[in-house]
């Protein structure tokens, strides 16, 4: 598998090779054994996924939407 194809599949399917199309999984694993760039890109994708999944979104304070709408009405 070419690194360009690996990158495209990584972008499309993410870092879990088990969810990639079955015909692409083994070629990707073989590429990872031979290509440090592919391995680095996979590790970067895994790190990004871990970072994003650990993020807890902050909720807006209660009543903020009401305040914004009230202010919008005042200035329009």
Residue pairs with C-beta under 8 A, 6 or more apart in sequence:
1 24
1 27
1 28
1 30
1 31
3 31
3 35
3 37
3 38
6 28
6 31
6 35
6 38
6 41
7 41
9 20
9 21
9 24
9 28
10 41
10 42
10 45
13 19
13 20
13 21
14 45
14 49
15 42
15 45
15 46
15 49
17 25
17 28
17 29
18 25
20 28
28 38
31 38
32 38
32 39
32 42
